[in-house]
Amino acid sequence: MRHQWRFLLYRTYPRSHFRIPAMPSHHFQVHSYPNNTLYESLHTLSSAIHTPSNSPSPRPFFYSKSFMNSDILKIRGFSSEPAMELKNSDFMVVSDIFNKFTDFDDISKELESNAAVFTDEMVLKVLKNLESSPDVARRFFNWVLERESEKFNSKSYNLMLRILGVNGSVEEFWVLVDAMKKIGYGVSAHVRNKMSEIFEKEGKKSDLDKLIGIFASGSIAISSRVCQIIRSEVWGDDVEGRLMDMNVTFSTNFVKFVVENLGDEPSKALIFFRWVEERGSVKHDEMSYNSMARVLGREDCIDRFWKVVDEMRSNGYEMEMETYVKVLGRYCKRKMVKDAVDLYEFAMAGKNKPSVSCCTFLLRKIVVGKQLDMKLFSKVVNIFTGNGNVLTDSILNAVLKSLTGVGRFGDCNKILKAMEEGGFVASDNARSKIVFGLSSAGKIDEASEFMDNIEASGSVLGYKMWVSLIEGHCVAGDLDKASDCFERMVENERAFSAGPAFDVLVNAYCSKNRAIDACKLTLDYVSKNELKPWHTTYKELIKKLLVQGGFKDALNLLGLMKSHGFPPFADPFVEYVSKSGTGDDAIAFLIAMTSKRFPSTSVVLRLFESFYQAGRHNQAQDFLSKCPGYIRNHADVLDLFCSKKSGGGSPAAVSA
């Protein structure tokens, strides 16, 4: 065997410093004719490809002494080496030059004056920018084609194909397809689908059939045959010999097809990947490296995956987002979170950086793991912020949601600390959610620690956080702790801002049938701390007191309501007294609801009517006997009682 292939699985290969094209470079040379059409240039290229190696060929123009010594070559070299980062404005400058000038000499001078540096990326960007100007795109493509055509990669060829096809240049489209086929490039699925749609819509059946035929018998079929040979037996001299006997012109596009088809046998895919480069058939580029990385991005190929992607980056190529997403998905599915984080770190160090949502995704994966790995969590945070990103409340909320889902909300102090070390500053809303989550889960110590940490950092504990803390304790059923927190809040915030928190506390007491205790709290805080409860707090507490047998306590609240400027809340008292109270209760209610000697006659009439509607005539008579004389002798009162004695219809009740 010529190569010890088993060792290829465990080694990396330094990128070759010389270019080994699929054919001698002069085979790709097209002479410079400024007025050439793309059709003519492609025919020249196509025929040049088939020039026998032993036949004389004209000396390519770029080998001429004048050209080799020119400053143009020094300034404007074509290279697939991404040694110089392309500025966003560079491709616009080049596009403008080809828009303004038609003569190639003028174009060359302008490019020289602008010190334009061409790379594969530049060519692709310019073509994309010229998609809507097919004539200018032809000019640019032709100009590049005449200088060093092998520098076009599969993407740029396919982009030019699409420009030609979409703009109706069908004849040129097929010439370019033929030229691509001869140098080992295939038509991409995207171009195939687009052109199939156009050919079908325009009724060009012969072109449609031809396009379908290319995919049926072209590079896909050949790559399938290559895969069959590789799969058939253990790699060795026989396999290599059979592959070489096929006389296949290898290209990175072809390698991509083969490697992806061998995806279920990653070891053989890697051997083939190394073999084609070792024998000088292909110099791997970004596309072929990424296809190999996608195949190796699995649990049983970790070491080989990292060797390939590290080699790819050392050679100046980037990990494609498709590769990142696919491998990340596999790692996470297999719960390989550490490997997923390493992959994220690798991608964030490159040009094609993952989105913000990917950081959130990984943080959530970490917190729901079998064990909470805070070191790994902090690593993701540092990678994210180290690339100029800022942690937000939405990221925190997503992580907290995941913590809650696995019953780990008590660890949120650790999470928040790690994020704060990454520069995160939680908003009041976020802090309120955290303190509520801790206290409602019964995490008393953690909630106290959280509040203490906020105070220690110099931040003010706003009333929203206090309300959330108290509400959380109430939800957990710990009313004593909620009361202690409210007392602490009043000491820190003063009573004037305690209304919302007190409303929560009172409602919690009432829901536990402890309305009388809530009333005592109210009386204490109003008298000692000048608390002013909300009107709604008073109303709800009164209703609950009457239900829970606290009539006298409810009467006391009527006086407090008056002192705070709230109107009397008569409805529940009228209902309570008329259905279960006595005449004395009715008098006590009327006295409590007014600062005058006695309420208005309309209120008294309403109470009388309620007694009668409840069928409690004796209690109505008892109540009447306790009223002042001016009430007993009032004409409306006398009419009401007379109508009841005579059996007449009851008059409409008078509202207070």
C-alpha positions, 0 to 999 in steps of 0.5 A, a space after each residue: 500500500 502506498 500510504 499508511 491510511 490508518 494513520 490519516 485518521 489521527 493526523 492533520 495536514 499542513 496546507 499545501 503552499 503550492 496550487 495543484 489545479 485539476 489541469 495545467 494552468 495554461 489550459 484555463 487561459 483565455 487571451 485578452 480581447 476586450 470586446 469578447 462576449 461571455 459566449 466567446 470567452 467560454 468557448 475559448 475556455 472550453 476548447 482550451 480545456 481540451 487542448 492535448 498536453 503534448 500539443 503546442 499552445 500559445 504562451 499565455 498573456 499573463 506569462 509575458 514579460 511585460 505583464 509579469 513585471 507590471 505593477 498590476 500583478 503586484 497590486 491586484 492578485 487573485 487569491 483564495 488565501 483569505 490573508 486580507 479581510 475584505 472591507 464592505 466598501 471594496 466590492 462596491 468600488 469594483 462594481 462601480 468601476 465595471 459599471 462605468 467602463 467597458 474597455 478592459 484597459 481602462 478597467 485595469 487602470 482604475 482597479 490599479 489606482 484603487 489598489 483593488 485586491 481580488 479574492 474569491 470572496 471579492 469575486 462572489 460579492 461583486 457578482 451578487 452586487 451585479 445580479 440586476 445588471 447582467 451586461 455588467 456582470 458579463 463584463 466582470 466575469 469575462 475580465 476575471 475569466 481572462 486573467 486567471 479563470 481557475 480562481 472562480 469557485 463553484 459558488 461564483 460559477 453557479 451565481 453567474 449561471 443564475 444571472 444568465 438563466 434568469 435574464 434569458 441568456 439560455 445559450 450562454 447558460 449551457 456554454 457555461 454549464 459545459 465549461 464548468 463540467 469540464 473543470 469539475 464543477 456541477 450545477 447547484 441545486 439552487 440553480 437547478 431548481 430556479 432554472 427548472 421553474 423558468 424553463 417549465 414556465 416558458 415552455 422550454 421542454 428541451 432545456 428542462 429535459 437537458 437540465 434534468 439529464 445533467 443531474 441524472 447522469 452527471 456528477 451526482 451519478 459519478 460521485 455515487 459510483 465513487 462511493 460504491 467503490 469506497 464502500 465495497 471494501 477496506 481502503 487499500 491499493 485496490 480501491 485507489 486503483 479503481 478510483 484512478 481508473 475512473 479518470 474522474 476530474 476531482 474538484 472540491 464540489 465533487 469531494 463535497 458530494 462524495 464526503 456527504 454521501 459517505 456520511 454514515 462511514 466517517 472514517 472512509 469519508 476522511 480517508 478519501 478526503 485526505 487521499 484526494 489532497 495527498 495525490 494532488 487532485 484537489 486543494 481543499 477549500 472552505 466548502 470541502 472542509 465544511 462538508 468533511 466537518 459536518 460528517 465528523 461532527 458526531 459523538 464518535 469522531 470528536 478528535 478527528 472533527 477538531 483536527 479538521 476544523 482547526 486545520 481549516 481555520 489555520 488555512 484561513 477558512 471559516 466554519 459555515 453556519 450550516 456546519 455549526 447548526 448541524 453539529 451543534 444540534 447533534 451534540 445537544 441531542 446527545 447531551 454533549 453540552 461541553 462539546 457544544 460549548 467548545 463548538 460555540 467558542 470556535 464559531 464565535 472566534 470566526 467570521 460567521 458568528 452564531 446569533 444571540 439566541 444561540 447563547 440563550 439556547 446553550 445557557 438553557 441547556 447547561 442549567 437543565 443538565 444532570 448537574 448544574 455546571 457553573 464553570 461551563 455557564 460562565 464560559 458561555 457568558 464570557 464568550 458571548 460578552 467577549 465578542 462585544 455582546 450584551 446580556 439582557 433581561 430576555 436572556 435571564 428570563 429564558 434561563 430562569 424559566 428553564 431553571 424553574 422547569 427542572 426545580 432549580 430556581 434556588 440556584 438563580 443567585 449563582 446564575 445571576 452572579 455569573 451574568 453580573 460578572 459578565 457585565 449584566 445589570 438586571 432591571 427592577 422587573 427582572 429582580 422582582 421576578 427572581 425574588 418572587 420565584 425564590 420566596 414563592 418556592 419557599 426558598 427563604 434563605 435564598 430570597 434573603 441572600 438575594 435581597 442582601 446582595 442587592 443592598 450590598 451592591 449599593 442598589 436601592 430595594 424598590 417597592 416592586 421588589 418588596 411587593 414581589 417578595 411579600 407576594 411570594 411569601 404569601 403564595 408559599 403560605 408563610 404569612 408570618 414571614 410576609 408580615 416580617 418582610 412588610 415590616 422591614 419594607 415600612 422601615 426602609 421605604 416608609 409607609 406612604 409607598 407600602 399600599 401595593 404590598 399591604 394590599 397583597 398581604 391583606 388579601 393573603 390573610 383573608 384567603 386564609 380566613 384570617 381577616 380579623 388578623 388582617 384588620 389588626 395589622 391595618 389598625 396598627 400600621 395606620 396608627 403607628 406608621 401612618 399607613 394609608 391602605 388603598 380604597 380597594 384594600 379597605 373594601 375587600 377587607 370589610 367584605 371578608 370581615 363580615 363573612 368571617 364574623 368580624 362585624 365590629 372590626 369592620 365598623 372600625 374600618 369605616 372610621 379609618 376610611 373616613 379619616 383617609 377621605 374615602 366614601 363609606 362602603 355601605 353595601 356589604 353592611 346593609 346586606 349583612 345587617 338585614 340578613 343576620 344583624 339586629 336592631 342594635 347592629 343597624 344603629 351601630 352601622 348607621 352611627 359608624 358611617 357618618 360623622 353627623 348625629 345620624 345618617 340621611 333618611 334615605 340610608 335609613 329607608 334603604 335599611 328598613 326596606 332590606 329588612 323587609 326584603 329579607 322577611 325579617 319584619 320583627 327586626 325591622 320593628 326593633 330597628 325602628 324603635 331604636 331610631 331617633 324620633 324624627 326618623 320614626 315620624 318621618 312621612 316616608 318611614 310611616 308610609 313604608 311601615 303602613 304599606 307593610 301592615 296593610 299588605 300593600 306592595 313595598 316601595 322601591 328601596 332608596 339608595 344611599 
